[in-house]
Amino acid sequence: MFADGEGRTGDQVPTGVAIRDPRGQLFDAAERVLLRDGVSALTSRSVTAEAGVAKGVLHRHFADFDAFLAELTLDRIAQVANLAAALRDAAGTGTVAGNLAAALPEVLTPAVLALIRLVIVRDELRARLRAATGSRIPLVTESTALVAGYLAAERGLGRIAAGADIGTLAPTLIGAAHLLFADAGSAPPDAAAITRVVTTVLAGVTA
């Protein structure tokens, strides 16, 4: 009585050991494939092989591969939302530039940058995510909102000029940081380079 016809029942690895968190295991495996082999190598077979699970496990939890990729991206968007809340809570402490420079490596991780590239090249995935989130470029939109929300909090505290155009500053900072992090490859750029980008974008609006 095997659920997938491969000698295994339920969500199990080939050895017959049950998987405690199949979704999380598959998500992490997909990111490893993306980071190591690139967008073109990401397939349902490569993900299940990387996770060390039966081929049917992915399709048991997701309607199709694009549904899997959409859920993976939504999960990472939720992580960005958690970071946004923590960054807003930091308003009024430290320095504005220092807080942003510390947060950006947690937001624009190599895995997030790889997912952004994936979303851009897969039309069906992008359409699903737009329907789910309303974002024009998922993850980029949420990252920009993270910066905008923090800057608005600091403006409310008087540490950002009252007339600061946050709607322009936030995407400018994310765009500049995105290029910096993408050029850095698998490791984040050094702290001095990140701080230089942040202070340049915010020049003239910080108290």
CYANA upper distance limits for C-alpha pairs under 8 A (distance plus 0.5 A):
  1 MET  CA      9 THR  CA      8.01
  2 PHE  CA      6 GLU  CA      7.33
  2 PHE  CA      7 GLY  CA      6.10
  2 PHE  CA      8 ARG  CA      5.92
  2 PHE  CA      9 THR  CA      5.58
  3 ALA  CA      8 ARG  CA      7.14
  3 ALA  CA      9 THR  CA      5.60
  3 ALA  CA     10 GLY  CA      6.82
  4 ASP  CA      8 ARG  CA      7.20
  4 ASP  CA      9 THR  CA      7.54
  4 ASP  CA     56 GLY  CA      6.50
  6 GLU  CA     54 ALA  CA      8.14
  8 ARG  CA     12 GLN  CA      7.01
  8 ARG  CA     14 PRO  CA      7.87
  8 ARG  CA     16 GLY  CA      6.74
  9 THR  CA     16 GLY  CA      8.44
 10 GLY  CA     18 ALA  CA      7.86
 11 ASP  CA     18 ALA  CA      6.23
 11 ASP  CA     19 ILE  CA      6.07
 11 ASP  CA     22 PRO  CA      7.39
 11 ASP  CA     53 VAL  CA      8.48
 11 ASP  CA     57 VAL  CA      6.52
 12 GLN  CA     16 GLY  CA      5.97
 12 GLN  CA     17 VAL  CA      5.86
 12 GLN  CA     18 ALA  CA      4.72
 12 GLN  CA     19 ILE  CA      5.77
 12 GLN  CA     53 VAL  CA      6.93
 12 GLN  CA     54 ALA  CA      7.56
 12 GLN  CA     57 VAL  CA      8.36
 13 VAL  CA     17 VAL  CA      6.09
 13 VAL  CA     18 ALA  CA      6.96
 13 VAL  CA     19 ILE  CA      7.20
 13 VAL  CA     52 GLY  CA      6.53
 13 VAL  CA     53 VAL  CA      4.86
 13 VAL  CA     54 ALA  CA      6.72
 14 PRO  CA     52 GLY  CA      7.55
 14 PRO  CA     53 VAL  CA      6.47
 14 PRO  CA     54 ALA  CA      6.77
 21 ASP  CA     25 GLN  CA      6.57
 22 PRO  CA     26 LEU  CA      6.55
 22 PRO  CA     57 VAL  CA      8.24
 23 ARG  CA     27 PHE  CA      6.59
 23 ARG  CA     61 HIS  CA      8.03
 24 GLY  CA     28 ASP  CA      6.62
 25 GLN  CA     29 ALA  CA      6.64
 25 GLN  CA     51 ALA  CA      6.83
 26 LEU  CA     30 ALA  CA      6.61
 26 LEU  CA     47 VAL  CA      7.06
 26 LEU  CA     48 THR  CA      7.36
 26 LEU  CA     51 ALA  CA      6.44
 26 LEU  CA     58 LEU  CA      7.89
 27 PHE  CA     31 GLU  CA      6.93
 27 PHE  CA     72 LEU  CA      6.31
 28 ASP  CA     32 ARG  CA      6.84
 28 ASP  CA     51 ALA  CA      8.48
 29 ALA  CA     33 VAL  CA      6.82
 29 ALA  CA     47 VAL  CA      6.21
 29 ALA  CA     48 THR  CA      8.07
 29 ALA  CA     50 GLU  CA      6.05
 29 ALA  CA     51 ALA  CA      5.71
 30 ALA  CA     34 LEU  CA      6.68
 30 ALA  CA     42 LEU  CA      7.56
 30 ALA  CA     46 SER  CA      8.49
 30 ALA  CA     47 VAL  CA      5.71
 30 ALA  CA     50 GLU  CA      8.17
 31 GLU  CA     35 LEU  CA      6.58
 31 GLU  CA    111 ALA  CA      6.53
 31 GLU  CA    114 ALA  CA      8.43
 32 ARG  CA     36 ARG  CA      6.48
 32 ARG  CA     50 GLU  CA      8.42
 33 VAL  CA     37 ASP  CA      5.98
 33 VAL  CA     38 GLY  CA      7.30
 33 VAL  CA     41 ALA  CA      7.64
 33 VAL  CA     42 LEU  CA      6.83
 33 VAL  CA     46 SER  CA      7.81
 33 VAL  CA     47 VAL  CA      7.44
 33 VAL  CA     50 GLU  CA      7.75
 34 LEU  CA     38 GLY  CA      5.06
 34 LEU  CA     39 VAL  CA      6.09
 34 LEU  CA     41 ALA  CA      7.76
 34 LEU  CA     42 LEU  CA      6.82
 34 LEU  CA    111 ALA  CA      8.11
 34 LEU  CA    114 ALA  CA      6.91
 34 LEU  CA    115 LEU  CA      8.39
 35 LEU  CA    110 PRO  CA      7.73
 35 LEU  CA    111 ALA  CA      7.09
 35 LEU  CA    114 ALA  CA      7.19
 35 LEU  CA    186 SER  CA      8.43
 37 ASP  CA     41 ALA  CA      6.30
 37 ASP  CA     42 LEU  CA      8.31
 38 GLY  CA     42 LEU  CA      7.54
 38 GLY  CA    114 ALA  CA      8.31
 39 VAL  CA    114 ALA  CA      8.08
 39 VAL  CA    117 ARG  CA      8.04
 39 VAL  CA    118 LEU  CA      6.48
 41 ALA  CA     46 SER  CA      7.74
 42 LEU  CA     46 SER  CA      6.65
 42 LEU  CA     47 VAL  CA      7.39
 43 THR  CA     47 VAL  CA      6.70
 43 THR  CA     65 PHE  CA      8.22
 44 SER  CA     48 THR  CA      6.76
 44 SER  CA     55 LYS  CA      8.34
 44 SER  CA     58 LEU  CA      7.82
 44 SER  CA     65 PHE  CA      6.75
 45 ARG  CA     49 ALA  CA      6.50
 45 ARG  CA     55 LYS  CA      7.06
 46 SER  CA     50 GLU  CA      6.51
 47 VAL  CA     51 ALA  CA      6.62
 48 THR  CA     52 GLY  CA      6.41
 48 THR  CA     53 VAL  CA      5.86
 48 THR  CA     54 ALA  CA      7.04
 48 THR  CA     55 LYS  CA      6.31
 48 THR  CA     57 VAL  CA      8.14
 48 THR  CA     58 LEU  CA      7.51
 49 ALA  CA     53 VAL  CA      6.91
 49 ALA  CA     54 ALA  CA      8.30
 49 ALA  CA     55 LYS  CA      8.19
 53 VAL  CA     57 VAL  CA      7.26
 55 LYS  CA     59 HIS  CA      8.30
 56 GLY  CA     60 ARG  CA      6.56
 57 VAL  CA     61 HIS  CA      7.23
 58 LEU  CA     62 PHE  CA      6.65
 58 LEU  CA     68 PHE  CA      8.22
 59 HIS  CA     63 ALA  CA      6.61
 59 HIS  CA     64 ASP  CA      6.75
 59 HIS  CA     65 PHE  CA      8.18
 62 PHE  CA     67 ALA  CA      6.47
 62 PHE  CA     68 PHE  CA      6.02
 63 ALA  CA     67 ALA  CA      6.52
 63 ALA  CA     68 PHE  CA      8.03
 64 ASP  CA     68 PHE  CA      6.94
 65 PHE  CA     69 LEU  CA      6.75
 66 ASP  CA     70 ALA  CA      6.50
 66 ASP  CA    124 GLU  CA      7.52
 66 ASP  CA    125 LEU  CA      6.12
 67 ALA  CA     71 GLU  CA      6.72
 67 ALA  CA    125 LEU  CA      8.15
 68 PHE  CA     72 LEU  CA      6.69
 69 LEU  CA     73 THR  CA      6.69
 69 LEU  CA    125 LEU  CA      7.52
 70 ALA  CA     74 LEU  CA      6.61
 70 ALA  CA    125 LEU  CA      6.63
 70 ALA  CA    128 ARG  CA      7.34
 70 ALA  CA    129 LEU  CA      6.71
 71 GLU  CA     75 ASP  CA      6.54
 72 LEU  CA     76 ARG  CA      6.95
 73 THR  CA     77 ILE  CA      6.61
 73 THR  CA    115 LEU  CA      7.55
 73 THR  CA    138 PRO  CA      8.47
 73 THR  CA    139 LEU  CA      8.31
 74 LEU  CA     78 ALA  CA      6.72
 74 LEU  CA    129 LEU  CA      8.27
 75 ASP  CA     79 GLN  CA      7.08
 76 ARG  CA     80 VAL  CA      6.94
 76 ARG  CA    112 VAL  CA      8.03
 76 ARG  CA    139 LEU  CA      8.41
 77 ILE  CA     81 ALA  CA      6.85
 77 ILE  CA    138 PRO  CA      8.25
 77 ILE  CA    139 LEU  CA      6.45
 77 ILE  CA    142 GLU  CA      7.41
 78 ALA  CA     82 ASN  CA      6.91
 79 GLN  CA     83 LEU  CA      6.88
 80 VAL  CA     84 ALA  CA      6.63
 80 VAL  CA    107 VAL  CA      6.85
 80 VAL  CA    139 LEU  CA      8.38
 80 VAL  CA    142 GLU  CA      7.42
 80 VAL  CA    143 SER  CA      7.29
 80 VAL  CA    146 LEU  CA      8.08
 81 ALA  CA     85 ALA  CA      6.89
 81 ALA  CA    142 GLU  CA      7.85
 81 ALA  CA    146 LEU  CA      7.79
 82 ASN  CA     86 ALA  CA      6.94
 83 LEU  CA     87 LEU  CA      6.61
 83 LEU  CA    103 ALA  CA      8.36
 83 LEU  CA    106 GLU  CA      8.40
 83 LEU  CA    107 VAL  CA      7.92
 83 LEU  CA    146 LEU  CA      8.22
 84 ALA  CA     88 ARG  CA      6.69
 84 ALA  CA    146 LEU  CA      5.27
 84 ALA  CA    147 VAL  CA      8.15
 84 ALA  CA    149 GLY  CA      7.97
 84 ALA  CA    150 TYR  CA      7.96
 85 ALA  CA     89 ASP  CA      6.80
 86 ALA  CA     90 ALA  CA      7.01
 87 LEU  CA     91 ALA  CA      7.40
 87 LEU  CA     99 ASN  CA      7.96
 87 LEU  CA    103 ALA  CA      7.73
 87 LEU  CA    146 LEU  CA      8.32
 87 LEU  CA    150 TYR  CA      6.79
 88 ARG  CA    149 GLY  CA      7.26
 88 ARG  CA    150 TYR  CA      5.36
 88 ARG  CA    153 ALA  CA      6.96
 90 ALA  CA     94 GLY  CA      8.45
 90 ALA  CA     99 ASN  CA      7.88
 91 ALA  CA     96 VAL  CA      8.12
 91 ALA  CA    150 TYR  CA      7.31
 91 ALA  CA    153 ALA  CA      6.72
 91 ALA  CA    154 GLU  CA      6.10
 91 ALA  CA    157 LEU  CA      8.43
 92 GLY  CA    154 GLU  CA      7.00
 92 GLY  CA    157 LEU  CA      7.25
 92 GLY  CA    159 ARG  CA      8.03
 94 GLY  CA     98 GLY  CA      7.30
 94 GLY  CA     99 ASN  CA      7.28
 95 THR  CA     99 ASN  CA      6.54
 96 VAL  CA    100 LEU  CA      6.85
 96 VAL  CA    154 GLU  CA      8.02
 96 VAL  CA    159 ARG  CA      8.08
 96 VAL  CA    206 THR  CA      8.00
 97 ALA  CA    101 ALA  CA      6.47
 97 ALA  CA    195 THR  CA      7.19
 97 ALA  CA    198 VAL  CA      6.40
 97 ALA  CA    199 THR  CA      6.44
 97 ALA  CA    202 LEU  CA      8.28
 98 GLY  CA    102 ALA  CA      6.61
 98 GLY  CA    195 THR  CA      7.50
 99 ASN  CA    103 ALA  CA      6.71
100 LEU  CA    104 LEU  CA      6.57
100 LEU  CA    147 VAL  CA      8.18
100 LEU  CA    198 VAL  CA      7.65
101 ALA  CA    105 PRO  CA      8.04
101 ALA  CA    191 ALA  CA      7.79
101 ALA  CA    194 ILE  CA      6.25
101 ALA  CA    195 THR  CA      5.85
101 ALA  CA    198 VAL  CA      7.07
102 ALA  CA    106 GLU  CA      8.17
103 ALA  CA    107 VAL  CA      6.94
104 LEU  CA    108 LEU  CA      6.36
104 LEU  CA    177 ALA  CA      8.19
105 PRO  CA    109 THR  CA      6.36
105 PRO  CA    188 PRO  CA      7.02
107 VAL  CA    112 VAL  CA      7.97
107 VAL  CA    143 SER  CA      7.37
108 LEU  CA    112 VAL  CA      6.30
108 LEU  CA    113 LEU  CA      6.68
108 LEU  CA    178 HIS  CA      7.51
108 LEU  CA    181 PHE  CA      7.58
109 THR  CA    113 LEU  CA      6.75
109 THR  CA    188 PRO  CA      8.04
110 PRO  CA    114 ALA  CA      6.63
110 PRO  CA    181 PHE  CA      8.49
110 PRO  CA    182 ALA  CA      8.37
110 PRO  CA    185 GLY  CA      7.96
110 PRO  CA    186 SER  CA      6.43
110 PRO  CA    187 ALA  CA      7.98
110 PRO  CA    188 PRO  CA      8.33
111 ALA  CA    115 LEU  CA      6.71
112 VAL  CA    116 ILE  CA      6.70
112 VAL  CA    139 LEU  CA      7.94
113 LEU  CA    117 ARG  CA      6.93
113 LEU  CA    178 HIS  CA      8.40
113 LEU  CA    182 ALA  CA      7.56
114 ALA  CA    118 LEU  CA      6.76
115 LEU  CA    119 VAL  CA      6.63
116 ILE  CA    120 ILE  CA      6.77
116 ILE  CA    137 ILE  CA      8.24
116 ILE  CA    138 PRO  CA      7.73
116 ILE  CA    139 LEU  CA      7.08
116 ILE  CA    140 VAL  CA      7.75
117 ARG  CA    121 VAL  CA      6.98
118 LEU  CA    122 ARG  CA      6.66
119 VAL  CA    123 ASP  CA      7.87
119 VAL  CA    125 LEU  CA      6.69
119 VAL  CA    126 ARG  CA      5.87
119 VAL  CA    137 ILE  CA      8.09
119 VAL  CA    138 PRO  CA      7.93
120 ILE  CA    126 ARG  CA      7.35
120 ILE  CA    137 ILE  CA      8.03
122 ARG  CA    126 ARG  CA      6.72
123 ASP  CA    127 ALA  CA      6.64
124 GLU  CA    128 ARG  CA      6.75
125 LEU  CA    129 LEU  CA      6.73
126 ARG  CA    130 ARG  CA      6.60
126 ARG  CA    137 ILE  CA      8.10
126 ARG  CA    138 PRO  CA      8.20
127 ALA  CA    131 ALA  CA      6.75
128 ARG  CA    132 ALA  CA      6.76
129 LEU  CA    133 THR  CA      6.36
129 LEU  CA    134 GLY  CA      7.91
129 LEU  CA    135 SER  CA      7.84
129 LEU  CA    138 PRO  CA      7.29
130 ARG  CA    134 GLY  CA      5.09
130 ARG  CA    135 SER  CA      5.73
130 ARG  CA    136 ARG  CA      6.77
130 ARG  CA    137 ILE  CA      8.27
130 ARG  CA    138 PRO  CA      7.77
133 THR  CA    138 PRO  CA      8.13
135 SER  CA    141 THR  CA      6.42
135 SER  CA    142 GLU  CA      8.31
136 ARG  CA    141 THR  CA      7.43
137 ILE  CA    141 THR  CA      6.31
138 PRO  CA    142 GLU  CA      7.23
139 LEU  CA    143 SER  CA      6.37
140 VAL  CA    144 THR  CA      6.60
140 VAL  CA    174 ILE  CA      8.28
141 THR  CA    145 ALA  CA      6.71
142 GLU  CA    146 LEU  CA      6.67
143 SER  CA    147 VAL  CA      7.10
143 SER  CA    174 ILE  CA      7.58
144 THR  CA    148 ALA  CA      6.68
144 THR  CA    170 ALA  CA      6.08
144 THR  CA    171 PRO  CA      6.00
144 THR  CA    174 ILE  CA      6.46
145 ALA  CA    149 GLY  CA      6.39
145 ALA  CA    170 ALA  CA      7.89
146 LEU  CA    150 TYR  CA      6.85
147 VAL  CA    151 LEU  CA      6.63
147 VAL  CA    170 ALA  CA      5.96
147 VAL  CA    174 ILE  CA      8.25
148 ALA  CA    152 ALA  CA      6.55
148 ALA  CA    166 ILE  CA      6.50
148 ALA  CA    167 GLY  CA      7.50
148 ALA  CA    169 LEU  CA      8.25
148 ALA  CA    170 ALA  CA      5.65
149 GLY  CA    153 ALA  CA      6.79
150 TYR  CA    154 GLU  CA      6.80
151 LEU  CA    155 ARG  CA      6.52
151 LEU  CA    160 ILE  CA      7.56
151 LEU  CA    166 ILE  CA      7.27
151 LEU  CA    170 ALA  CA      8.43
152 ALA  CA    156 GLY  CA      6.70
152 ALA  CA    166 ILE  CA      7.58
153 ALA  CA    157 LEU  CA      7.02
154 GLU  CA    158 GLY  CA      6.79
154 GLU  CA    159 ARG  CA      5.76
154 GLU  CA    160 ILE  CA      6.14
155 ARG  CA    159 ARG  CA      6.08
155 ARG  CA    160 ILE  CA      4.78
155 ARG  CA    161 ALA  CA      6.71
155 ARG  CA    162 ALA  CA      6.58
155 ARG  CA    164 ALA  CA      8.45
156 GLY  CA    160 ILE  CA      8.24
156 GLY  CA    162 ALA  CA      8.42
158 GLY  CA    162 ALA  CA      7.60
158 GLY  CA    207 ALA  CA      7.86
159 ARG  CA    206 THR  CA      6.40
159 ARG  CA    207 ALA  CA      5.54
160 ILE  CA    164 ALA  CA      7.36
160 ILE  CA    205 VAL  CA      6.05
160 ILE  CA    206 THR  CA      5.13
160 ILE  CA    207 ALA  CA      6.28
161 ALA  CA    205 VAL  CA      5.51
161 ALA  CA    206 THR  CA      6.60
161 ALA  CA    207 ALA  CA      7.08
164 ALA  CA    205 VAL  CA      6.52
165 ASP  CA    169 LEU  CA      6.65
166 ILE  CA    170 ALA  CA      6.28
167 GLY  CA    171 PRO  CA      7.63
168 THR  CA    172 THR  CA      6.66
169 LEU  CA    173 LEU  CA      6.57
169 LEU  CA    201 VAL  CA      7.43
169 LEU  CA    202 LEU  CA      7.80
170 ALA  CA    174 ILE  CA      6.75
171 PRO  CA    175 GLY  CA      6.33
172 THR  CA    176 ALA  CA      6.63
172 THR  CA    201 VAL  CA      7.68
173 LEU  CA    177 ALA  CA      6.48
173 LEU  CA    197 VAL  CA      8.04
173 LEU  CA    198 VAL  CA      7.15
173 LEU  CA    201 VAL  CA      6.64
174 ILE  CA    178 HIS  CA      6.29
175 GLY  CA    179 LEU  CA      6.91
176 ALA  CA    180 LEU  CA      6.82
176 ALA  CA    197 VAL  CA      7.54
177 ALA  CA    181 PHE  CA      6.52
177 ALA  CA    194 ILE  CA      7.76
177 ALA  CA    197 VAL  CA      7.47
178 HIS  CA    182 ALA  CA      6.42
179 LEU  CA    183 ASP  CA      6.60
180 LEU  CA    184 ALA  CA      6.90
180 LEU  CA    189 PRO  CA      7.58
180 LEU  CA    194 ILE  CA      8.33
181 PHE  CA    185 GLY  CA      7.44
181 PHE  CA    188 PRO  CA      6.48
181 PHE  CA    189 PRO  CA      6.63
184 ALA  CA    188 PRO  CA      6.47
184 ALA  CA    189 PRO  CA      6.03
189 PRO  CA    193 ALA  CA      7.00
189 PRO  CA    194 ILE  CA      7.28
190 ASP  CA    194 ILE  CA      7.11
191 ALA  CA    195 THR  CA      6.62
192 ALA  CA    196 ARG  CA      6.57
193 ALA  CA    197 VAL  CA      6.92
194 ILE  CA    198 VAL  CA      6.85
195 THR  CA    199 THR  CA      6.53
196 ARG  CA    200 THR  CA      6.52
197 VAL  CA    201 VAL  CA      6.76
198 VAL  CA    202 LEU  CA      6.68
199 THR  CA    203 ALA  CA      6.21
202 LEU  CA    206 THR  CA      6.96
